[in-house]
Amino acid sequence: MKKCVVLKGDIIWTESPDRFEYQEDGYLVLEDSVVTGVYPKAPEGEHELLDFSGSLVTPGLTDLHLHAPQHQFAGLFMDEELLQWLERHTFPYESRFADSSYALKAYRSFVSDIAGSATTRSAVFATIHSDATLLLMKLMEEAGLSGYVGKVSMDRNSPDSLREETEEAIRDEEQFLDEASAFRNIKPIITPRFVPSCSDRLLEALGKIAMERNLPVQSHLDENVSEVEWVRSLCPWSSSYADVYRHFGLLGDTPTIMAHVVWPSDDELGMLLERGVYVAHSPSSNTNLSSGIAPVRRFLDMGIKTGLATDIAGGSSLSMFRMITDAIQVSKLRCRFIDSSEKPLRFSEAFYLASKGGGSFFGNVGSFEKGYDGDILVLDDKAFPSVLRPELSVPERLEMYAYRHPDAPVSAKFVKGRRII
């Protein structure tokens, strides 16, 4: 017999970017951890009722790009630009993860924070250190989280402490993948850091490994003007930054996430669309590191798959609600100062990107449509009194929560139907 669990509350979700679906004082029904539907009345028959009356019940949110080892220095060095920031702070700090005892302390802190956040799925960069990366995967799995974690690959233009020897890097990746296959809910993902830190030989090998093992890929693309110019000088044979990844089988040959995409050419956008690549839009990071404002309206209008990302520690917060509001704000600035034809994001669109938009990289994730995984948040907006609250619709309450209380702890959190808070 299937196990039936029913959550009662003010239920809200997006099936498409243009509008919210919601049922006030409704019932979200799960059978064997999978959504069967949202109803105005409780179902008949035997079921477990979880009563969250008066609270908002939403899909879990997806962080499509972040760096777990950088979590400890999030909020520091935000007056610098990307390449300077990497060289002076990020690379030296990530070198510490060669020390397994340090990695354990840092990753325990990261996992505790993300487990308590609104994030239910994530695509995570670790470091070049296999043992520390496997430890991170173990801690995330034990916390009940789900997603992808990548051992970072880099063999050039890096400090000695993070620069791998090319053939050794390839062997280490294969061994890491063999060991990482033991995890159930946290899966490995091929992770070249970015083109400047990976030789042609390494990129070629990683592309082959991804194809042979049918593994997804994540990396960075067109984040910063100086970075784009650097790639052009390193790979003069390519037509673009994206073309380098395409050439080596790392752009949509298997499911792929490219973070940022702030400075894409028209040809690159066409390539991303044609090859089904996901863009991880990171509004906070792109502001903090002076990278620019990604053309997220163009992504949506073209049909390019897009989600939101914190990009810790380029972004300074793990809150996906903060990413929702930041995405709206920077889209307004882009419309006002860069291209008035690119209309700002509406709240429903930004919420969609944080839920179903990014969640779809993981399958049926990020919505309450039939057949979707039971990734669920319960948000107690009653804890933040407002005399307006009785007058507000469910979407208005969610919007107020996102803007006024983006870092508030969630009341309850379910991943694949399993309650972890």
N, C-alpha and C positions, 0 to 999 in steps of 0.2 A: 504494500500500500504506500502511495506517495505521502510524504510528510507535507502538511499544509500549514503555512505560517501566514498570519494576517496582521498587517500594521495599520492602526487607525490613526488618522491625523489629517492635516491640511496638505494634501499631496499635490506636488507641482513638478513638471518636467517639460522638456522640449523634444518634439519629434522632428521639427524642422526649425531653421534659424528664425523664421519670421514671427513666431508667436509661441506663447506658453499654452500648455494643456494643464488644467488643474481641477481638482475635486475637493472642495471644502468639506471637512468632516467626512472624509471618504475612507475607503478600505483598499489597501494595496495587498494583493494576494500573491504569495509565492508557493509553488509546488516543487519540492526537492531543490530549493534555492534558486529557482528560475521564475521570473514574473509571468503570471497568467493574465493579469489585468488590474485595472483600478475601477472600483465600483462605488456607487452611492450607498449601498447596503452591504452588510456582512454576508459572506457566503453561507449556504447551508452545509450541514455535514460537520464532521469532526475537524477542528483546527485549533492551533495555538494563537490566541489573540494577544498582541502587544499594543497596549493602549497609550498612544502619544497624542491624545486629544489636545487641540489648541497649539500644537507645535507644527512647524513646517517639516515636511518629509520630501526630500529631494533625491535624485540620483547622486551617487558618489562622483567626485571630480577627479579628472586625470591631469597629472603633471607630466607633460610629454617630453620634458628635457630638464635635467638638473644634475649637479655634480655633488655626490654625497660627501667626498672628503673636504669640500670647501665649506660645508655647513658651519664649521667652527669659527670661521672668520667672516661670515656673512655680516654685512654692515660696516666693514672696514675698507679703507682705501678707495672710497667711491669718488674721489676727486681725480682719478686717473682714467686714461683711455685703455682700450682692450689690450693691445700688444704690450704696452708698458706694464699694465696691471698683471698680465700673465708672467712676464719675466721677473718682476720685482717681488711678487707675492705668491701667486698661485703655484708656480712651479716649485719654488723652495718649500712651500708648505706641503705640497703633495709628496715630496721626497720623504717626509716623516713616516709615511705609511709602509716603508720597508720594515719598520719596527712594529711587530705584531701586537705588542702590549699597548702601544700608542693607538694603533688602528682599532683595537677592541674598545678602548675608552671613547674614541671619537665616534665610531660607528654606533655604539650603544646610545650615545646622545642623539645622533641623527635619527635612528630608528624610533626612539621614544618620541621625538618631536613629530615625525611624519605620521606615526601611528595615531597620535592624538589630533591630527589635523583633518581637514576636509578631503584630503587626497586618499583615494582608494586604489588607483592604479598609477604607475609611474614608469618612466624610462630613464634609467640612471647611469651616469658615468661614474666609474670608480677611479682607480689609478692603474699603473702598469704592473702592480704587485699582485700576482695571482693569489697568494695565500690570503692577503687582506681582502681581496675581492670576493673570494669564496666565503670568508667570514661575514662580510656584509650580506651576502645572499642568505646565509644561514640565519642571521639575526632578523632579516626582513621576513623570511618564511615563518620563523617562530612567532613573530608578532601578528601573523595572520594577513599580511599584505600580499599583493599580487602585482607582477609586472616583470620588467626586464632590467638586468644589470650587466654592464659591459666592462670587461677588463680593457683598459685603454691601451692602444698600440701607438708607439711613436719612436722613430729611429733617426731623426735628424732635427736640426734647429731647436735643440732642447739642451738643458743643462746636463752635465755628465751623470748626475744622480737620477735622471729620468730618461736618459737616452738609451734605448735598447740596441743591441747588436742585431742586425736585420734577420739573419737566419735563426738566431736564438729567439727573437721575438715571435717568429712564425711557429717554431717548435713549442714555445711557451703557450701560445694561443691554442694550439691543438690540445695540449695537455690540460689547460684550463677548461676547455670545452668538454673534454671527457669527464672531468670531475664535476663540473657544473650540471651535467645532465641528471644528477641524482635528485635535484630539487624538483618539487611538484608545481609550486605556484610562482616561484621566482625563476625566470628563465634567462639564459645567456643571450647576448646580442653582440654582434660584431661592431667594434668601436674604434675605428681610426680617429684619433683626436681631431685633426683637420689636415688638409693637404700640406701646409707648410711643415708639419712635424712628421710626415710620413713619406718615405722614398717611393719611387715608382715600383720598385721590387716588392716592398711591403704592401702597398695598395693592391697590386696584382694578386699577391698571395691571399690577402684577406677577402678579395672578391671571389676567388676560387673556393676558399673555405666556406664562405656564405652560401654559395651555390651547391657545393657538394653536401653540406649538412642542412640545407634549406633553413638557414637562420636569418633573422632580420638584421638590419644595419642601422646605425645611428652615427651622425657626425654633424659638423658645422658647415654652413654655406653662406657666403656673402654677408657676413656680419658687420664688417668694418671696411671703410674705403681703403685703408692701408693694407689690410689683409688681402683684399681682392687684387690690389696691385702686386702684392708679393706673390700670390699664386700665378699671376700672369708672367712674372719673371722666372718663376721656377718651372713652369710648364708652358713654354712658348708655343709648343705644338698643338695646344688645346684651343678650342674656340671660346671657352668660358670656364669658370670655376666648376660649375655643374658638369661640364663636359669631361672634366678630369675624373670625377666619380663615375660617370657613365662609361667612360673608356675602360675602367677597371672592374666593371660589374658591381658597382656599389651605389647605383642610383635606380632603384626600382626593379632590379632583376629578382630580388626578394623584397619583402616589405621593408620600407625605408623611411626613417625620420631625418629630416634636415632642419637643424635649429637656426632660427633667426631670419635668414633670407631678407635682409634689409635693403640690399642693393642689387636686386636681380635685373638682368636684361630681359627683354621680351622673349628672346629665344630660350632663355633659361626657364621662364615661367611656362612656356609651351612644353618644354621638356619635363618639368615637374608634373604638369597636368597629364601628358601623354603616358608617363611612366607610373602614375598613381602614387607619387611620393607625398608624404605628409610633411607639412611645415609646422614646426613648433614655434609659435609666435611668443616672444619673450619681451613684453613691453617694458617691464621694470628694468631688466638688465640692459636693454638697448638704450634706455634713458641714463642709467647710472654710469655706463661706460662710454657715453657719447657716441654710440654707434649710429643712431638715427631712428627713424620711424618706419617700420615695415609696412608695405602697402596691403594691409590685411583686407581692405575692401575689394581690391583687385583679386586677391585669392578667392574670396567668396563668390564674386561675380563670375569668375572663370570656372569655378567648380573645383579648384585645387583643395585637396584634403588638408584641413587645418585644425590645430588644437592650440591650447595655451600652455605656457610653461613658466616656472619660477626662475629657471636657470640659476639657482643657488650656486655660487655666491655672487655672480653678476647681479642677480636679483637679491635683495636683502631680506626677503620674507618667504616662508614656505606656504603662505596663505593663498590658495587658489581664488578665494573671493577677492583678495586684493588684486590678483592678476586680472580678474574680470573687470573691475573698475578702472584699473590702469589701462587696460586695452581700450576701453571706451574713451578715456581721457586723451590718450595719445592719438587716437583716430580723429578726434576733434581738432587737435593741433595740425595733423597732416592735412585735413580738409581746409583749414583756415590759411595755412602758410605754404603748403606745397602743391596740392592739387585739389581744387574745389569740386572737381567731378567725383572724387572719392568720398562719398557721404560717410559720416561717423557711424560707428557701430551703435545699434540699439541694445538695450539691456538683454533682451531675449537672445540676440545674436551672440553676444559675449558669453552668456550662460551656456548656450549651445556649444560653443567652441570648447568650453571648460568641461563639458559633460559628454554629450554624444559625439561632438566633433573629434576630440582627441581620443575618446573612449573607443571609437570604432577601430582604432589600430589594434585593439585587443580582442575584437570580435563584437558580439552583441553586448555592448557595455555603454552605460551612460544615459539610459532612458528607461521608462517604465512600460515600454511596448511589450507585447506578448513575446516570450522567448528570450528576453534579455536577462542577463545575470543579475542576481540580487545584490548589487552594489548600492547602498542606501545610506543617507545621512538623515539624522533627526536634529533639527535646529530649534532651540527654545527661544524664540524672539520675545516671549513673555518676560524673560529675565531682564529685558531692556525696555522699561515702561515708556510709553508715549501716549499722550492723551488722544492722538490721532488713530491709534491702533484699531479701535473698534470700527473705524470708518474705512480702513484700508482693505483693498482686495488682496488675495493671496499673492499675486505677482508683485504688488506694491510692497507688501511686507517683506518679501524676499529681497527686493531691491534695497529697501531701507537696511536690512540686515547686512547685505554685502558692503554697502558704503559706510555704515556706522560701526559695525562690529566684525570686521573681516578676520580678526585674529581670535575671536571668541572660541573656546573649546566646544566641540560638538557634543550634543547630549547622548547620542548613540550613533554607532557606525557599524555597517555590515559590509563584508567583502565576500562575494560569491555566496551570499545568504548566511554567512557565519558572522555572528555578532562579535566584534573585537573591542568595542567600548560599550 
